[in-house]
Structures are given as structure tokens and as C-alpha cells.
Amino acid sequence: MDKPERVVLTNMCMIWNGTKVLVEDKKSKWACGIVFPGGHVEEHEPILDSVIREMKEETGLTIENPQMCGIKEWINEDGSRYIVFLFKTNTFSGELTSSDEGRVFWAEKDEVLKMNWIWNMDGILRIMDENDRAELFLDTADDWKPILK
């Protein structure tokens, strides 16, 4: 019998309002730079519930109707798979509030890639915005080459 694959599950969400998107200036040991808000899926937590919870925790906003639009994934050095479920929504309420994860703010969507964005944000934005790809796989066997599928 094959051994089950070890997996780390996370999420990320592009919240948009007209031509603007909500971004986070992330400051962590894993990533520094502009990214869409998101975080880890807790044990036994439904994926959809996790993105709603993370948006509330990191932005102060309550989102509705998040639509899954793709995934970003790679294989860690320890052999585990790291999966980021990518969502988007334009339905939200509440007051924008930053967290200790980083400062959140509205930015023009066409300006995001001109900022100090995290590695592979261009592929993430393409999946979320253009709907022509569903997966960003980082090929660790080929020097972390990004592959859009």
C-alpha cells in the first residue's frame, strides 16, 4: 500500500473593488513583500471556511462568496506538498484593519506588479485575474522554475 502524501494546506484571496485589489505588505520568515492576504487551513477545517476566517483575521473584512480560481503548489525539501488554494471575491463588509501579519491596503490592480511583490506574484495574479490557468507549480527539481498550467 502506498504511503499517504504529507500536505500543508493554505489559502490566499484577492478581494477586489472596482479597479483596486486588497494587498498585504507581508512580513514573515517565509515571505516579505506585497501579496494577497491568506494563511493556513486549520486541522479538520473546511477550505472555504479557512479563507473566510483568514480574511477576517488579516484584513478585518468579512468576505462572502469566495470563488476558488486555482492553486499554487510545490514540494518542500522534506517531501511534503505545500498547496495554496487561490480564491477571489468582490463581496465583503466591515472595516479594513491591518494585523501583525502585515499592513493591508487598496492598490490599483495594474500597479501591483510594480511594487515589491513576493516571488511568483505575477503567476498568482494571472490565475486570479485572467482565468486562463488553474495551477502554478514551482518545480523544485528545476531550480524552482514556475510552471503555469
PLY file of the C-alpha trace (Angstrom):
ply
format ascii 1.0
element vertex 149
property float x
property float y
property float z
element edge 148
property int vertex1
property int vertex2
end_header
0.00 0.00 0.00
1.31 3.45 -0.89
2.15 5.82 1.91
-0.17 8.89 2.03
1.43 12.14 0.95
2.05 14.73 3.65
0.40 18.02 2.71
0.38 21.57 4.08
-2.84 23.40 3.16
-3.07 27.18 2.92
-5.19 29.80 1.19
-4.94 33.23 -0.41
-7.68 35.59 -1.59
-7.83 38.51 -3.99
-10.53 40.88 -2.74
-11.34 43.48 -5.36
-13.38 46.65 -5.51
-13.61 48.15 -9.00
-10.06 48.55 -10.32
-8.47 48.12 -6.89
-7.35 44.97 -5.09
-6.59 44.47 -1.42
-2.94 43.62 -0.84
-0.84 42.93 2.21
2.73 44.04 2.82
3.68 40.70 4.39
6.46 40.50 6.94
7.22 36.91 7.95
10.07 34.42 7.95
8.57 32.82 4.80
7.70 35.88 2.72
8.34 39.60 2.65
6.66 41.85 0.13
3.30 42.50 -1.47
0.93 39.53 -1.54
-2.78 38.83 -1.28
-3.90 38.03 2.28
-4.16 34.39 3.33
-2.96 31.76 5.73
-3.04 28.15 6.92
-6.01 25.82 6.96
-6.54 24.54 10.49
-6.89 20.83 11.23
-10.28 19.48 10.05
-11.35 22.97 8.87
-13.19 23.19 5.55
-11.11 25.04 2.93
-13.85 27.61 2.25
-14.25 28.35 5.97
-10.49 28.80 6.26
-10.32 31.57 3.65
-13.27 33.42 5.21
-11.60 33.16 8.65
-8.18 34.23 7.37
-9.59 37.29 5.58
-11.33 38.38 8.78
-8.16 37.85 10.85
-5.77 39.58 8.44
-7.97 42.35 6.98
-10.90 42.90 9.34
-13.26 42.24 6.41
-15.96 39.60 6.26
-15.96 38.14 2.76
-18.82 36.34 1.04
-18.98 34.05 -1.98
-15.23 33.43 -2.39
-14.67 31.66 -5.70
-11.81 29.20 -5.94
-9.85 30.01 -9.09
-6.75 27.83 -8.83
-3.84 26.56 -6.78
-0.16 27.29 -6.23
1.93 24.34 -5.10
5.41 22.95 -4.62
7.22 20.07 -2.95
9.14 21.00 0.20
12.63 19.69 0.92
11.15 17.21 3.42
8.98 15.72 0.64
5.71 17.26 1.81
3.49 19.06 -0.70
2.59 22.71 0.02
-0.74 23.78 -1.53
-2.16 27.31 -1.63
-5.84 27.42 -2.62
-6.41 30.64 -4.59
-9.72 32.48 -4.17
-11.22 35.77 -5.26
-14.28 37.81 -4.30
-15.71 41.30 -4.58
-18.34 40.79 -1.88
-17.24 41.98 1.55
-18.24 44.08 4.54
-16.55 45.55 7.59
-13.76 47.97 8.33
-10.30 47.43 6.85
-7.80 46.70 9.64
-4.20 45.52 9.40
-2.89 42.67 11.55
0.50 41.59 12.86
0.85 39.64 9.56
1.36 42.93 7.72
-0.22 46.19 6.59
-3.23 45.80 4.29
-4.23 48.46 1.77
-6.03 49.00 -1.52
-3.89 49.24 -4.66
-4.71 49.63 -8.33
-4.58 46.14 -9.81
-2.36 47.24 -12.69
0.14 48.70 -10.19
0.60 45.58 -8.02
3.40 44.06 -10.11
5.28 47.37 -9.99
5.53 47.03 -6.20
7.92 44.94 -4.10
5.85 41.78 -4.62
6.64 38.28 -3.40
8.17 35.67 -5.62
5.73 34.41 -8.28
3.06 37.04 -7.57
2.81 37.54 -11.35
1.67 33.93 -11.80
-0.76 34.18 -8.88
-2.28 37.37 -10.29
-2.63 35.79 -13.72
-4.54 32.80 -12.30
-6.80 35.03 -10.21
-7.39 37.71 -12.81
-7.26 36.15 -16.27
-8.93 32.76 -15.67
-6.77 31.12 -18.37
-4.71 28.97 -15.98
-5.59 26.98 -12.86
-2.24 25.90 -11.39
1.11 27.45 -10.59
3.54 24.63 -9.86
7.03 25.53 -8.66
9.34 22.85 -9.99
11.92 22.36 -7.24
13.82 19.87 -9.42
14.43 22.67 -11.94
15.65 25.49 -9.65
12.08 26.45 -8.59
11.00 27.12 -12.18
7.36 28.34 -12.18
5.06 26.34 -14.44
1.59 27.72 -15.20
-0.98 25.11 -16.22
0 1
1 2
2 3
3 4
4 5
5 6
6 7
7 8
8 9
9 10
10 11
11 12
12 13
13 14
14 15
15 16
16 17
17 18
18 19
19 20
20 21
21 22
22 23
23 24
24 25
25 26
26 27
27 28
28 29
29 30
30 31
31 32
32 33
33 34
34 35
35 36
36 37
37 38
38 39
39 40
40 41
41 42
42 43
43 44
44 45
45 46
46 47
47 48
48 49
49 50
50 51
51 52
52 53
53 54
54 55
55 56
56 57
57 58
58 59
59 60
60 61
61 62
62 63
63 64
64 65
65 66
66 67
67 68
68 69
69 70
70 71
71 72
72 73
73 74
74 75
75 76
76 77
77 78
78 79
79 80
80 81
81 82
82 83
83 84
84 85
85 86
86 87
87 88
88 89
89 90
90 91
91 92
92 93
93 94
94 95
95 96
96 97
97 98
98 99
99 100
100 101
101 102
102 103
103 104
104 105
105 106
106 107
107 108
108 109
109 110
110 111
111 112
112 113
113 114
114 115
115 116
116 117
117 118
118 119
119 120
120 121
121 122
122 123
123 124
124 125
125 126
126 127
127 128
128 129
129 130
130 131
131 132
132 133
133 134
134 135
135 136
136 137
137 138
138 139
139 140
140 141
141 142
142 143
143 144
144 145
145 146
146 147
147 148
